[in-house]
Every structure is written in C-alpha cells, then in structure tokens.
Amino acid sequence: MSYNGGKDCLVMLTLLLAAIYRKTQQGKKIPENYKLDSIYINSELAFPELAEFITLLSSNYLLNLITIQSQMKQGFEQYLNQINPKTKAIVVGIRYADPYGSLLLYEQETDHNWPKFLRIHPILHWHYCDIWDFIIACNLQYCVLYDQGYTSLGGVETTVPNIFLKNGDTHLPAYMLEEFADERERVGRTKGH
C-alpha cells in the first residue's frame, strides 16, 4: 500500500487491515511474520511530526515501512524494480477531490508511462467530512499536525495551516472544517501542490 501518514491514508489503512482480519476469520492463512509493505514516497522535506507518526503506525500495525525519497512515479519505479518486483496491485488513499482524483476508478491500471500495476482506490468517493467522521468515530490516532489547523499534509516548505480554521492567534483542528470542506481542504498547500 502507498501510505503517507495523512488522514485519507489512515482511513485506507484501517479499512485494509479490517479486510485482512476478516479474511483471517474466514479461514484464510497469512504467512507467519508477514508484514504488509507500507510505501512512503516523498520528494519534499517532511514535517518531523509526520515522519514520527508514520514510524509509530508502522510499528503499531507491524507494517514493513519502505521510505523512498523521490517523486511519485520514480518512487514506484524504484519499489517495483528494486524492492518488490512481484507486486501486481497497490492500494492508494486518493479521493476524487484530490488532484486528478476525479479521473480515477476504484480499480485502474496505471497509464501515461507509469510503472505497471493495478491501483486500488477504496476511499475514492469519500468526502473530507466522511474521512473525519470515520477517524473520530473509530477513535483513531492521527498526526498531531491536524490539531494545529493543517487539513492537507505536504512538505514543511509547501504547507501551512488552513486559513478557514483560523481562530484568533491559533487554528481550530482539521476536523472542524465543514463548510465547503472538499473545496477548501487544500488551501494550505502552496506552489501548486
């Protein structure tokens, strides 16, 4: 799975782990000491809080964290060519409101000269508020940056708290963004991200 520590990927991870658990309850066997590959591809300077959260969740859920410092396309090429060439499908936490998300299907082969694999998008048609309702209802631990008004996590140099959550000298938590949330979610991302 492609996992960047953000809210969407957290929901995707939770659903994926629940599906794996359900399969084990139906008698499917998982190899002993199996760890699901958690691929973190990032070309920006990451927030220390985000890097710490990704490491924590990888440890808590026994994930095989693979960090690749690269652009997304080149990172997947590296993963598929050098780390796990047997991979046929990768679960991705993209939603329709994300850049290019509206062009995707729930399952779709890569295209445009990307490395070949099946992309699976289980939360594609979830809304911003759906994501936060799920996180809060399930009492999931999430990155502390969301409590500081960040609604979309990019790099240190390209991400600021969301202006629609400004409250005096501080910001409200990300889950408080409700009005036009899908449209306003990424206003804290700069430089075209």
Secondary structure, 3 states (H helix, E strand, C coil): CECCCCHHHHHHHHHHHHHHHHHHHCCCCCCCCCCCEEEEEECCCCCHHHHHHHHHHHHHCCCEEEEEECCHHHHHHHHHHHHCCCCCEEEECCCCCCCCHHHCCCEEECCCCCCCCEEECCCCCCCHHHHHHHHHHCCCCCCHHHHHCCCCCCCCCCECCCHHHEECCEECCHHHCCCCHHHHCCCCECCCC
